Amino acid sequence: MTSPEGAPGAGASLPTDPRRPVSSSSFSGWRAVLTYWLMRYRRIWPSTVVSSFLAPLLYLAGLGYGLGSLVDGPGGSAINGVAYVAFVATGLVAAQTMMTGSGEATYNVLAPIKWTYNYYAMLATPIRVVDLVRGQLVYILIRMTMVAGVFTAVATALGAMSGAWVPAVVVVAVLTGMGFAACTFAYSAGITDSGQGFNILQRFVIMPMFLFSGTFFPLEQLPTGLQAVAWVSPLTHAVALTRAFGLGPDSPLWLEPWRFGVHLAVLVAMIAVGYALAVRRLTKRMVV
């Protein structure tokens, strides 16, 4: 592998090979990367409060309670017998982890390659490319757990979620965030411009899924053709799960066992494919 143009030691080979046999010290490689990201987060965490915690709660208050007062009629709710605030809260928790997970894997991946050269410095040690990916994804896993846990706790306290299955909402939301984080990591590892590709990702992938995956209204409200397109979105599967678990077995939105299996399989497959692609593309980018 060679250093990028303008980086310290440009033109010199760095002694790393992601294909070398795994030694005992390799098992600590990803933990060292995780420690770096945790130490970094300790310095910047105040800047994440609005995007990770306050913004989704404002969505919940504005849409769930504000718009919900118009959607819910005097005799009940117009959304499958479910109060609109509960409908929105159980979908928004998955949508928020999608937004946070994808955001954590954009510039935080491109910058260490293109501008700060942190990845190059790490790879000059026994740390391997696979350790970079694992360590950073574990850090994102911790972030997803914080975001999903806080949102679910607040929504439960407000009465928007209830029942013994509420903890499963956090699990599904974390899986959702990790799936989008892993796939975005793979995408970011191949970005060669100054981040214009992230605008395309946000405008034409993330935002349409945020709006048209059942977060704010039932998919049945869409034309039949668009419903089929919506079910292609991984977020649709995530929202179906968080809504079922957040509302409980007595809800009309509870799912048949086979549907739980299909939705979970989509999220797990997304994580597995995204992780494999992330390692492959980062290796191709960093190692020659």
N, C-alpha and C positions, 0 to 999 in steps of 0.2 A: 504494500500500500504506500502511496506517496502522499505527502502533505499538499494541501491546496495551495494555489498560487497566492503569495502574500502571507502565508501562515509561517510561524516560526519553524525554521528548518525546512523550508520548501525545497523539494527536490530530493530530500533524504528519505530512505526507506524506513518505515516503522516496523519493528519486529512483532508482527501479529499475523496470525493465520486462524480464522474461525473454524477451519477444518481440522486443526490439530487435535490429538487425543485429549480428552478431558482429564486433568489432573485434580488432585484433592483441593488445590488452591482455587481451581476454577469454580467450585461451588460457592465460594465467597465473592466471586466477581460481581454477580448481580446485586448482592447485598451492599457492596461498595457503591455501586451506581445508585441504588435506592437511598443510601445515606446522603449522597450528594444532593439528590432532588429534595429530600426532606429538609436538609439544612438550608437549601435555597428557599423552600416554601416558608420556613420559619421567618425569613426576612420579608417576604412579599405577601404573606397571607392577608393583611388588611385590604389589599387591592382586589382580592377575590370575593370579599364578603358580598358586595352588591350583585355581581353576576351569578354567584353560586347560591346565595341564600335569599337576599332581599328581593331580587327581581322575580323569581318564581312565586314568592309569597304575595307580591303585589299583583301578579297575574291571578292568583287564587282569590285575592280580595276583590279585585276589579271585575273579573269575569265571573267567578263563582258566586259571589254575593251580589255584586252590582247587576250584571246581566242576568244572573240567576233569578233575581226578583221579577224580571220581565218574562223569562222563559217559564218559570213555574207559575201555573195558574192558581186561582183561588182554591180549586179543589184538589190540587196535587201537582205532579210534574209532567211536563210534556216529553221527557226523555225516558221512555221505557219504565215509568214508575219510579225513577230514581231522582232525587233532588239534584238540581244542576250543579250545585257546589260540590257534591260528592262525585258527580260524573266528571267534572273538570279536574278535581284534585287527584283522582286515581289515574287519570291520563297524563296530567302534567308532570307527575313525579318521574315517569319514564321519559317524557320529552325533555325534561331538564337534564337528566343524566346523559341523554344523547348529545345535547348542546355542550355540556361541560366536557364530556369525554372526547368529542371531536375537537373541541377548542384546545384541550390540553395536548393534543397530538399534532398540532399544526406548527406554529412558530417554535414551540419547545423542541421540535425535531429538526426543523430546517436551520434554526440559528446555530446549534452546535456543529452543523456541517458547514455552513456557508459563511458565518460571521464570527462566532466566538471560538470555533475550532475545539470545543470541549471534547467532542467525540474523538478527535485525533489525539488529544492528550491522553484520554483514557485508554485508547488502543495502543499507546506506546508502553503500556504496562501489561501484565498478564491478562487483563480484561479482554474478553472476546466480543465480537459483534453481537452474538446471541445474549451476552450478559447486558449489553447496552439496552437491548429491547426488553429483556425480562425485568431488569431493574426499574426502567422507566414505566413499564406497564404495571408493575406492582405499586409504584408510587401513585399512578392514576387510579388503581384499585382502591387505595386508601382514600383518595380524594372523592371517588364515587360513593364510597360508604358514608363519608361525612355528609355529602350533599343529600343523598337519598335518606339517610337516617334523620337528619334535621328536618327535612321537608315532611317526611312521614310522621314524625313526632308532632310537629305543629298541626298538620292536617288532622291527626287523630285527636289532639287536644281541642280543636275547633269543631269536632263532630263530623268531619267530612269522611273519615274512615273509622271503621269499628270492626270488632270481632277478633277471634283467635288467629286468623290468617293474616293479619296486618304485617307481622314480621316478614312474611314471604314477599310483601311488596318491595321491601328493601332489597331482598335477594335478587328479584327480577330486575329492579331498576339498576342495580350494580352490574348485572350481566348485560343489560342494554348498553350502559355506558362503556363497558369494556369492549363490547363488540364494535361499537363505533370508534372507540379509541384505537383498537388494533388495526382496523381497516384504514382509518385516517393516517395512522403511523406509516403504513405501507405506501399510501399515496404521497405523504409528505417526504418520504425518503427519496422519491424520484423527482421532486420539484427542483428545477434548475434556474427558475427566474427568482425574482425578489418577493415572491409570495402572491402574485396575481392569480395563480391557480387556486389559492384559498378563497378568493372572491367567487370564483366559479363554483367551487364546492359548496360554499355557504348559500349562494343565491339559487342554484339550480338543483341541489341535492338536499341539504340540511333543512332549509326553510320550507320547501314544498312538503317535505315529510312532516315537519312540525305542524303545518297547517292542515294537511289532508290525510292524516293517519288515525283519525278518530279521537284526537285529543279533545277537541272542542265541540264536536257534534257527531252523532252516529253516522257511520258510513252509509247506512241505508238512505240517507238524505242525498247522496250523490247519484248521478246517472249510473246505470248498470255498467257501462264501459269503464267509467272512472272508478267504480268500486273494485273492479278487477285489477286496475292499476294500483289502487291503494293497498291491496293485499300483497303486492310485491314488496312494499316497504317493510323493512324489518321492524320499524317502530310500530306499525299496526299490530304485529304479533305481540310486542312488548306491552302495548297499551291494553290489549285484550287480557293479558295475564294480570297486570297491576290492578286493572279495574275489577276483575273477578275476585282477586285476593283482598283488595281493599274494601269491597262491599260485602263479601262473605257468601256462604252457600245459600242463604235465604234470598239473595238478590236475583232478579230476573236475568242478570248478566253473568251469572255463574256458568261455567263451561263443562261440557262433557269431558270425561277422562282423556279421550283420544285427542281432543283439542288442546288440552294442557300439554300433552306430549309433543304435538306438532309445533306449537308455539315455542316451547323450550328448545326443541331441536334446532329451530331456525336461529335462535340466539347463540346457542353453543357452537353451531357450525360457523356462524359469523366470527366468533372469537377465534376459533381454530384456523380458519382460512386467513383471517386478518393477521394473526400472529405469524403464520408460515410465510405469508407474502412480505411482512415487515422485515423478518430476518433475511429473506432472500434479497429484497431490494436494497436494504441497507448494506448488506455484504457486497452487492454489486457496485454500490456507490462508493464504499469506503475501502474496498480491498481490490487490488489489481495484480 
